[in-house]
Amino acid sequence: MDFVFIIFIASIVLPIVSWVVWFFFIRWIVENRNTISSATRGFDEQLLELEQFLYDFEALSKQKKNQMKPEILSMFMQANNQLNQLAGIHRQQYELRVSELQGMAANAGIDWTPSSY
């Protein structure tokens, strides 16, 4: 009789536990997906801003360029930090874009090397 009772309780408890586990697993996936997409969206905006800043930087006089270098280097460091936070496939999407910005920076006389894995 005890064995039957244990089987009966297990047949009720195990499905409930499995549904709870699935619920939290799916919720975790949705939350992480939203975090990743917001991080990449923010990085897109940051790269566009950096690209525009580089175009503007090239048109400046030499004196203005020297004044603006710390600001643009700070922007590049922020881009490095964002890039380091991206992982796997999300990072691969930005590798080419970041290398293009590195070339633009080199043409503008700014020594910047993006971080690698």
BELKA-V533718 format. One line per field, one symbol per residue. ss: DSSP state (H for helix, E for strand, C for the rest). phi: phi as a letter, one per 20 degrees, with the letter a starting at -180 (. if undefined). psi: psi as a letter, one per 40 degrees, with the letter a starting at -180 (. if undefined). A space follows every 10 residues. Layout:
# BELKA-V533718
ss->???
phi->???
psi->???
This chain:
# BELKA-V533718
ss->CHHHHHHHHH HHHHHHHHHH HHHHHHHHHH HHHHHHHHHH HHHHHHHHHH HHHHHHHHCC CHHHHHHHHH HHHHHHHHHH HHHHHCCHHH HHHHHHHHHH HHHHHHHCCC CCCCCCC
phi->.fffffffff feffffffff ffgfffffff ffffffffff fffgffffff ffffffffef ffffgffegg fffffffffg fffffeclff fgfdgfffff fffffffend ebdffdg
psi->dddddddddd dddddddddd dddddddddd dddddddddd dddddddddd ddddddddei iddddddedd dddddddddd dddddiibdd dddedddddd dddddddefh hhhiia.
